[in-house]
């Protein structure tokens, strides 16, 4: 995110804020004797103008009173927007411009799409294309599904309901108009 926002290493007054955030992660994830080495290496790569004594002082401050390390707290400190989060593919930091309801809705939608993709990969049909929704027994001229199944699930032939409806004039207009219309 730092490289994205600054187009490379940070050489602005934002450097302190970036190091404050990474210092929490370094202190919580590294052994005490290696935290300073890791912090110096990170700063040399991403914040090259950071004074060395400031690095040590920040690490000590974080060790004494660690700030909140939740996804929402990190998102607020970094002022992360939903657009930036999506573009960078960040998953463990909360966007600050979304309400909890919007976050929950987005999570449910992603979960629904993921489950649907898994079902398609397994070869399952969508409910919209199921026999219960399409009701092919009506198109084949049967009133009930069970009767249609008992007859071996026949497909509609040339005398299907659509053909009968056209001939009997149930699609609109009257039968005389449909019969009198010459075929081209």
C-alpha positions as CSV (number, residue, x, y, z in Angstrom):
1,X,0.0,0.0,0.0
2,X,2.9,2.3,0.8
3,X,4.5,1.7,-2.6
4,X,1.1,2.2,-4.3
5,X,0.4,5.5,-2.6
6,X,3.9,7.0,-3.0
7,X,5.0,5.3,-6.2
8,X,8.1,3.9,-4.4
9,X,9.8,4.5,-1.1
10,X,8.1,7.1,1.1
11,X,10.1,10.3,1.4
12,X,7.3,12.5,2.8
13,X,6.1,13.4,6.3
14,X,3.8,10.3,6.0
15,X,6.9,8.1,6.8
16,X,6.3,8.3,10.6
17,X,2.7,7.1,10.3
18,X,3.8,4.2,8.0
19,X,6.5,3.2,10.4
20,X,4.2,3.5,13.4
21,X,1.9,1.0,11.8
22,X,4.6,-1.5,10.7
23,X,6.2,-1.2,14.1
24,X,3.1,-2.8,15.7
25,X,3.4,-5.7,13.4
26,X,7.1,-6.1,13.9
27,X,6.8,-6.0,17.7
28,X,4.0,-8.5,17.7
29,X,5.4,-11.0,15.2
30,X,9.2,-10.9,15.8
31,X,11.4,-12.0,18.7
32,X,12.6,-9.0,20.8
33,X,16.2,-9.5,19.8
34,X,15.4,-9.5,16.1
35,X,12.7,-6.8,16.0
36,X,15.2,-3.9,15.7
37,X,17.1,-5.6,12.9
38,X,13.9,-6.3,11.0
39,X,12.7,-2.7,11.5
40,X,15.9,-1.2,10.3
41,X,15.9,-3.4,7.2
42,X,12.2,-2.5,6.5
43,X,13.0,1.2,6.9
44,X,16.0,1.1,4.6
45,X,13.8,-0.4,1.9
46,X,10.6,1.6,2.3
47,X,11.5,4.7,4.3
48,X,15.2,5.4,3.6
49,X,15.3,8.9,5.3
50,X,14.1,7.6,8.7
51,X,16.5,8.5,11.5
52,X,17.9,5.4,13.3
53,X,17.3,6.7,16.8
54,X,13.6,7.3,15.9
55,X,13.2,3.6,14.8
56,X,14.5,2.4,18.2
57,X,12.3,4.9,20.1
58,X,9.2,3.9,18.2
59,X,9.8,0.2,18.8
60,X,10.2,0.8,22.6
61,X,7.0,2.9,22.7
62,X,5.0,0.1,20.9
63,X,6.5,-2.5,23.3
64,X,5.3,-0.6,26.3
65,X,1.8,0.4,25.1
66,X,0.8,-1.5,22.0
67,X,-2.1,0.2,20.1
68,X,-5.2,-1.7,19.0
69,X,-4.3,-4.3,16.4
70,X,-7.7,-5.0,14.8
71,X,-8.5,-4.8,11.1
72,X,-10.7,-1.8,11.7
73,X,-8.1,0.1,13.8
74,X,-5.4,-0.5,11.1
75,X,-7.8,0.6,8.4
76,X,-8.5,3.8,10.3
77,X,-4.9,4.6,11.0
78,X,-4.0,4.1,7.3
79,X,-7.2,5.7,6.0
80,X,-7.9,2.8,3.7
81,X,-10.8,3.1,1.3
82,X,-12.9,0.3,-0.2
83,X,-11.7,1.1,-3.7
84,X,-8.0,1.0,-2.6
85,X,-8.6,-2.2,-0.7
86,X,-10.2,-3.9,-3.7
87,X,-7.5,-2.6,-6.1
88,X,-4.7,-3.9,-3.9
89,X,-6.4,-7.1,-3.0
90,X,-6.2,-6.5,0.8
91,X,-8.3,-8.9,2.8
92,X,-7.3,-8.4,6.4
93,X,-7.6,-4.6,6.8
94,X,-11.0,-3.0,7.0
95,X,-12.0,-0.1,4.8
96,X,-12.9,3.1,6.6
97,X,-15.6,4.3,4.2
98,X,-18.0,1.3,4.6
99,X,-20.5,0.8,7.4
100,X,-20.5,-2.6,9.2
101,X,-23.7,-3.5,7.3
102,X,-22.1,-2.8,4.0
103,X,-19.1,-4.9,5.0
104,X,-21.4,-7.7,6.0
105,X,-23.4,-7.4,2.7
106,X,-20.2,-7.5,0.7
107,X,-19.0,-10.6,2.6
108,X,-22.3,-12.4,2.0
109,X,-22.2,-11.6,-1.7
110,X,-18.6,-12.8,-2.0
111,X,-19.5,-16.0,-0.1
112,X,-22.6,-16.5,-2.3
113,X,-20.6,-16.2,-5.5
114,X,-17.8,-18.5,-4.2
115,X,-20.3,-21.2,-3.3
116,X,-22.1,-20.8,-6.6
117,X,-18.8,-21.2,-8.5
118,X,-18.0,-24.3,-6.4
119,X,-21.4,-25.8,-7.3
120,X,-20.9,-25.1,-11.0
121,X,-17.4,-26.7,-10.8
122,X,-19.0,-29.8,-9.3
123,X,-21.4,-29.9,-12.3
124,X,-24.6,-29.0,-10.4
125,X,-27.4,-27.0,-12.3
126,X,-28.7,-23.7,-11.1
127,X,-32.2,-23.7,-9.7
128,X,-33.4,-21.5,-12.5
129,X,-32.7,-24.3,-15.0
130,X,-34.3,-27.0,-12.8
131,X,-37.3,-29.1,-14.0
132,X,-39.4,-27.6,-11.1
133,X,-38.9,-24.1,-12.5
134,X,-39.1,-24.9,-16.2
135,X,-42.1,-27.2,-15.8
136,X,-41.5,-29.2,-19.0
137,X,-44.6,-31.5,-18.3
138,X,-46.9,-28.5,-19.1
139,X,-45.1,-27.9,-22.4
140,X,-45.4,-31.7,-23.1
141,X,-49.2,-31.5,-22.5
142,X,-49.4,-33.0,-19.0
143,X,-51.2,-31.4,-16.1
144,X,-49.0,-32.9,-13.4
145,X,-45.3,-33.7,-13.1
146,X,-46.0,-37.2,-11.8
147,X,-48.0,-38.1,-14.8
148,X,-45.3,-36.8,-17.1
149,X,-42.7,-38.8,-15.2
150,X,-44.9,-42.0,-15.4
151,X,-45.0,-41.6,-19.2
152,X,-41.2,-41.5,-19.3
153,X,-40.7,-37.7,-19.4
154,X,-41.6,-37.2,-23.0
155,X,-40.4,-34.0,-24.7
156,X,-42.9,-31.8,-26.4
157,X,-43.6,-32.9,-29.9
158,X,-45.1,-31.1,-32.9
159,X,-48.5,-30.9,-31.1
160,X,-47.2,-29.2,-28.0
161,X,-49.2,-26.7,-26.0
162,X,-47.5,-23.8,-27.8
163,X,-48.7,-25.2,-31.1
164,X,-52.2,-25.9,-29.8
165,X,-52.4,-22.4,-28.3
166,X,-51.5,-20.9,-31.6
167,X,-54.0,-22.9,-33.5
168,X,-56.8,-22.2,-31.0
169,X,-56.0,-18.5,-30.9
170,X,-55.0,-18.1,-27.2
171,X,-52.0,-16.0,-28.1
172,X,-54.3,-13.0,-28.9
173,X,-56.4,-12.0,-31.9
174,X,-59.0,-14.4,-33.2
175,X,-58.8,-17.6,-35.0
176,X,-60.2,-16.2,-38.3
177,X,-57.3,-13.7,-38.5
178,X,-54.7,-16.4,-37.9
179,X,-56.3,-18.8,-40.4
180,X,-56.9,-16.1,-43.0
181,X,-53.3,-14.8,-42.9
182,X,-51.5,-16.3,-45.9
183,X,-48.1,-18.0,-45.3
184,X,-45.2,-16.2,-47.1
